[in-house]
Amino acid sequence: MWQRIFAVFQSRNREFLRDRGTLAWNLILPVALMFGLSFAFSNDRDAYTVGVFQEAAEIRTEQHAFFDTSYINFVAYDDLDLAMRKVERHQLDLLVEFGDQPRYWINPQSPKGYFAEIALLQSGAKPSNLIEKQQISGAAVGYADWLLPGILGMNMMFSCLFGVGYVVVRYRKNGFLKRLHATPLTSFEFIAAQVASRMVLILLITSFIYTGTHLLLDTRMDGSYFTLFLIAVVGAISLVSLGLVISARVTSEELAGGLLNLINWPMMMLSGVWFSLEGAPEVVRSIANIFPLTHVLNSARSVMLDGATLADVAPSLIALTLMSAVFLALGAKVFRWGPI
């Protein structure tokens, strides 16, 4: 069995490496996006973002006149440590708590925090609205730091889904799969070889791109490289397995492209590639959690920006592992060799 899997694994790798155009595109596109977007959006957000520490999910705007301030996006947090860390990283301009003893946290090195504080203090001019001040210091997380996991994840997603989906459909359409079916190779062995081949190629390309952009742009890395690599491995397997499910029975490349785009675009919009969903409605965040890419990006950013450990990202890794097992089993079950 292992000899047959390795033979298909080798042949798929050689086929990909001989396609110089696809190889160059996988390397150039994420690098160009990373540098271009980092330069274009280096000024960070246009609006102020203020965290509100409270146990309830919905912010009670009647608590303080500060909530009537325009051009400020208020985001509720029930985890004080997480919210304070975001103030430290300049991801929140201000953090407030309105209760029996109102208080707020500010990073004195944050320019936006300075003006958000002025707005807060002016809104609380009445004695009943007085509030205690506390300071949090820390270096800013730049747009390039936050963007890098999204760009790498997007490139991984496209490479895994289209790199497997189109290939398998093409194999089926030109009769190559039918010839393989005449050999002792089973559907599970073929799928396992495709997963292994694409996973190795994607990890090599992603590692190369990450190393280059990390060194040139000096992006932040507070966690373990091993944990980050493990996230990439489990995420790549999950995405490749999903691509195989789509291509398991499809015989038309046009239909395969439509189905893959039907999955790609929601993931790209809802998984946090370009923007954070922290202020989004709960239903949107719940939908985003069904996508493998969401777990990959959330855990990768936690490791890179917040120094999360393996135990911290274990729930995401478990979810990705379960998704991979379901996708692989389903793909092997419905897989067919020929067009009929």
ABEGO torsion letter per residue (X at the ends): XAAAAAAAAAAAAAAAAABAAAAAAAAAAAAAAAAAAAAAAAAEBABBBBBBBBABABBBAAABAAAABBGBBBBBBABAAAAAAAAAAGABABBBBBBABBBBBBBAABAAAAAAAAAAAAAAABAAABBBBBBBBEBBBBAAAAAAAAAAAAAAAAAAAAAAAAAAAAAAAAGAAAAAAABABBAAAAAAAAAAAAAAAAAAAAAAAAAAAAAAAGBBBABBAAAAAAAAAAAAAAAAAAAAAAAAABABAAAAAAAAAAAAAAAAAAAGAABBAAABBAAAAAAAAABAAAAAAAAAAAAAAAGBBAAAAAAAAAAAAAAAAAAAAAAAAABBABAX
